[in-house]
């Protein structure tokens, strides 16, 4: 929610009535499906159809049916990935020679899950397989010269990367010069002159095999796989090629790892990703078999609860990542490799504590950054660039993302590092190429890289002011992008807030990038009660009804039922937009006081407490009734 946001209602040009009759769903669900078709071309495959195009529902009905019932049997053939055949050949040679093998992963969920997937298959055919997860601060991202040289001293003859390697031209060339074979499995963009050269060069690195759907010469039909999914494809191809018999439980665990990574790496949840996440979540909810994951779920208070992309991406994922941010990602890897529930419980507790520390560090860093922006008058810059010296290097990206949401413009957060340079991360608003903007200041930077929405840079402190000036001068952002927008899928009546609505919405899951939760709106709501709740008074509890003509503290007889809602955003902004002030007990609107008329946007959920299930609206934004 923003103070100056604009609300828009999406236009639906499709024949939702015909679609509803043909596939046997409600007209409301059919309308929501067609809105997804308009915005992405196909709710199942993703595409480029413009939002203004008229849609023939009959022509897309097969894709819509598959969207509602994802078919895991429609996964693409692994051998369509460029260099898959070459990678299998390298492995066969390594098996014959029993080469010592090192798998290099990454310190986030994606890299850890990819390692676990590769472990499952590689250790069945190679006698000596170890792994390495670079330390975020000490080593930086991915394979590097130090790791290569250390591997060579240890007698490693084959290196396989997972979720890294595309930008490490120099280190891969070093490994080849030392006589080692290299297989790269990755999903990051291929370095180019436009996106920022990798370490030592552009293009595909000089490995024996490079498996990445984003290679320009790769014919794989779906490009937006995460790193663990590329590893899953490689492991699946290897199992087939070498006739490795995997038990159903092993295959299920590999699929669950791929689903966890797909959710947490925030790739688009369409096409193949949707199939994997849909079926991975079904397996998890049928019963978690990995002792480490089961203990983490329990430690997070999720035991017995239905897991969705929210629980995975916003509760479990941050705990897994926290180890790599504040300690070592080996902790998370060890959790998922652990067979002993008691030992797993100890590790899970440690990860929970690390995540609490990470949350505290993030909250303090965010508040400090807001103060710096205010003192230095940066809030009006097209690109906000700030140095927050007390911010932990590992959370610069998280803080930049929160600031981007608050100020509705690209933000780069820098902090000090052991190298003496300022290092940090940037996050962009939807539709603006922040990496392209950063490239204009390449001469001022020690290193930079990333993609349109997220960048990482290092720069000397002496160049900070010049960097800020250059980026703001070169920034050609359309100011319309800086106006926060609330895009509404559908306006509803209070009578529409039913379990049938919940059922329709649930058919669209799993939600994530490319398949966001639908946004609904209610107009003319009378807020009869609102209060700040929670230990930090940072949540607003609301009771409201539509069309209420009040008589004292009682609504008129024709008023509609009372609806309960909560708001988890900026409570100060909430009060500001409605002209409210908090009482000493946290009350904003007391029972019996005059109601406040407002429009709200929301997403509906089920709130279950003491065995009672009720619909509760999660308020996204609010404004005085228009």
HELIX and SHEET records of a PDB file:
HELIX    1   1 UNK A   16  UNK A   23  1                                   8    
HELIX    2   2 UNK A   27  UNK A   40  1                                  14    
HELIX    3   3 UNK A   57  UNK A   60  5                                   4    
HELIX    4   4 UNK A   61  UNK A   68  1                                   8    
HELIX    5   5 UNK A   72  UNK A   74  5                                   3    
HELIX    6   6 UNK A   78  UNK A   80  5                                   3    
HELIX    7   7 UNK A   84  UNK A   97  1                                  14    
HELIX    8   8 UNK A  109  UNK A  125  1                                  17    
HELIX    9   9 UNK A  145  UNK A  153  1                                   9    
HELIX   10  10 UNK A  169  UNK A  177  1                                   9    
HELIX   11  11 UNK A  227  UNK A  241  1                                  15    
HELIX   12  12 UNK A  248  UNK A  264  1                                  17    
HELIX   13  13 UNK A  271  UNK A  286  1                                  16    
HELIX   14  14 UNK A  291  UNK A  299  1                                   9    
HELIX   15  15 UNK A  309  UNK A  310  1                                   2    
HELIX   16  16 UNK A  311  UNK A  316  3                                   6    
HELIX   17  17 UNK A  317  UNK A  326  1                                  10    
HELIX   18  18 UNK A  330  UNK A  336  1                                   7    
HELIX   19  19 UNK A  341  UNK A  376  1                                  36    
HELIX   20  20 UNK A  393  UNK A  395  5                                   3    
HELIX   21  21 UNK A  396  UNK A  407  1                                  12    
HELIX   22  22 UNK A  434  UNK A  439  1                                   6    
HELIX   23  23 UNK A  442  UNK A  444  5                                   3    
HELIX   24  24 UNK A  461  UNK A  463  5                                   3    
HELIX   25  25 UNK A  464  UNK A  474  1                                  11    
HELIX   26  26 UNK A  479  UNK A  482  5                                   4    
HELIX   27  27 UNK A  494  UNK A  496  5                                   3    
HELIX   28  28 UNK A  499  UNK A  506  1                                   8    
HELIX   29  29 UNK A  571  UNK A  578  1                                   8    
SHEET    1   A 2 UNK A   6  UNK A   9  0                                        
SHEET    2   A 2 UNK A 485  UNK A 488  1                                        
SHEET    1   B 5 UNK A 129  UNK A 132  0                                        
SHEET    2   B 5 UNK A 101  UNK A 104  1                                        
SHEET    3   B 5 UNK A 158  UNK A 162  1                                        
SHEET    4   B 5 UNK A 181  UNK A 185  1                                        
SHEET    5   B 5 UNK A 209  UNK A 211  1                                        
SHEET    1   C 5 UNK A 383  UNK A 387  0                                        
SHEET    2   C 5 UNK A 410  UNK A 416  1                                        
SHEET    3   C 5 UNK A 422  UNK A 427 -1                                        
SHEET    4   C 5 UNK A 454  UNK A 459 -1                                        
SHEET    5   C 5 UNK A 445  UNK A 450 -1                                        
SHEET    1   D 6 UNK A 490  UNK A 492  0                                        
SHEET    2   D 6 UNK A 520  UNK A 533  1                                        
SHEET    3   D 6 UNK A 539  UNK A 546 -1                                        
SHEET    4   D 6 UNK A 563  UNK A 567 -1                                        
SHEET    5   D 6 UNK A 612  UNK A 624  1                                        
SHEET    6   D 6 UNK A 596  UNK A 609 -1                                        
SHEET    1   E 3 UNK A 490  UNK A 492  0                                        
SHEET    2   E 3 UNK A 520  UNK A 533  1                                        
SHEET    3   E 3 UNK A 587  UNK A 589 -1                                        
SHEET    1   F 2 UNK A 550  UNK A 551  0                                        
SHEET    2   F 2 UNK A 554  UNK A 555 -1                                        
END                                                                             
